Amino acid sequence: MASNVADPAKVFNFIIEINGVDSWAVQEFTPPELSIEAVAHGGANSDIKTAGRVSVGDASFNYLKPLPTITDEAYDWFKRAQDIQRGGGQLSSVYKKIAVVRELYPDNVKTAGRWILTGAWVSGISQNAFSRTSSDNILRSVTLTVDDVEIR
């Protein structure tokens, strides 16, 4: 029995929720890298290593399509952290948000996995080249800097 397989070339299998609102559909998602610093302590004749500080890397998203429910564009969110035109930014309590990334099954309804990114804010944006012959309305990439990640 043959099964129907969706064409993976143009499938948006990830949804980003910002503060509980579905905001973007995403084709590619790179989760933050987690690492623990190894701290060496002097032993009798060798170092003893113990766990130190935890580091959480950035989350990156490629090929984002805004959903109709979006209330906050990436560039507006970016400007809350640092406004290039006016100089300075707002308090971190204003621009840091909770972003939930949901990986969807091929039916694009059920959730296969979930990453909860706390203290998230936009630290980088890259847009596609504009073309009169294309109707793509997507951002090429967005980078979120995060304080913590929980994987479910």
C-alpha positions in Angstrom: 0.0 0.0 0.0 1.5 3.3 -1.1 1.3 6.2 1.3 0.9 9.9 0.4 4.1 11.8 1.2 4.0 15.6 1.2 6.5 17.4 -1.0 9.2 18.4 1.5 10.6 21.2 -0.7 8.1 23.9 0.4 6.6 22.6 3.6 6.4 24.9 6.6 6.7 22.3 9.4 7.4 24.6 12.3 5.1 27.3 13.9 6.5 30.0 16.2 4.2 31.2 18.9 5.1 34.5 20.5 3.4 35.0 23.9 0.8 32.4 22.9 -0.1 33.7 19.5 0.8 31.8 16.3 3.1 34.3 14.5 5.2 32.6 11.8 5.3 29.4 9.8 9.0 28.3 9.3 10.7 25.9 7.0 14.0 25.6 8.8 14.7 25.8 12.6 18.0 25.4 14.4 17.5 25.1 18.2 19.8 26.8 20.7 22.9 24.8 21.6 23.2 24.0 25.3 26.6 23.6 26.9 28.1 23.4 30.4 31.4 24.9 31.1 34.0 22.5 32.6 35.7 24.1 35.6 39.1 22.6 36.5 40.2 22.5 40.1 43.6 21.6 41.3 44.0 18.0 42.5 47.1 16.3 43.9 48.7 15.6 40.6 45.9 16.3 38.0 42.9 18.5 37.5 39.5 17.6 38.7 36.7 18.9 36.5 33.3 19.9 37.7 30.2 21.4 36.0 30.2 25.2 35.8 28.0 27.8 34.1 25.4 26.8 31.6 25.4 28.6 28.2 22.4 28.8 25.9 23.1 29.6 22.3 20.8 31.4 19.8 17.9 30.0 17.9 17.8 30.6 14.2 14.9 30.4 11.7 15.1 30.3 7.9 12.3 31.1 5.5 9.6 32.6 7.8 6.1 33.3 6.5 3.9 35.6 8.7 0.6 34.1 9.7 -2.7 36.1 9.6 -2.7 36.2 13.4 0.6 38.0 13.7 0.5 41.0 16.0 4.2 41.8 16.1 6.5 42.1 13.1 10.1 40.9 13.6 11.5 44.4 12.8 9.3 46.1 15.4 10.4 43.5 18.0 14.0 44.1 16.9 13.6 47.9 17.4 12.4 47.4 21.0 15.8 46.0 21.9 17.7 48.7 20.1 16.2 51.4 17.9 18.7 52.4 15.3 17.0 55.7 14.3 16.3 57.0 17.8 19.2 55.3 19.6 18.8 53.2 22.7 16.2 50.5 23.5 13.5 49.7 25.9 13.7 47.8 29.2 14.4 44.0 28.8 11.0 43.3 30.4 9.4 44.9 27.4 11.3 43.2 24.6 12.0 39.8 26.1 9.2 37.3 25.3 8.3 33.6 25.5 8.6 32.0 22.1 7.3 28.4 21.6 8.5 26.5 18.5 6.2 23.7 17.5 7.3 21.0 15.1 4.2 19.7 13.2 3.5 16.3 11.9 2.9 16.1 8.1 -0.8 16.8 8.6 0.3 20.3 9.8 -2.1 20.0 12.7 -0.7 17.8 15.4 2.4 18.8 17.3 5.4 16.4 17.2 7.8 18.4 19.4 8.0 21.6 21.2 10.8 24.0 22.3 10.0 26.7 24.8 12.4 29.6 24.5 12.2 32.0 27.4 13.7 35.5 27.5 13.7 35.5 23.7 14.4 38.6 21.6 15.2 39.3 18.0 19.0 39.9 17.6 19.2 39.5 13.8 17.0 39.8 10.7 17.8 39.0 7.0 15.3 39.6 4.2 15.0 38.0 0.8 15.7 40.1 -2.3 12.6 41.8 -3.5 11.3 40.8 -6.9 8.4 42.1 -9.0 7.9 38.6 -10.5 7.6 36.8 -7.2 4.8 37.0 -4.6 6.8 35.5 -1.8 6.2 37.3 1.4 8.8 35.7 3.7 11.7 36.7 5.8 14.9 34.9 4.9 16.1 34.5 8.5 15.6 35.6 12.0 17.9 35.0 15.0 16.5 34.9 18.5 18.8 35.3 21.5 17.3 33.3 24.4 17.9 33.0 28.1 16.7 29.4 28.5 15.2 26.6 26.5 13.0 23.7 27.5 12.5 20.8 25.1 9.3 18.7 25.3 
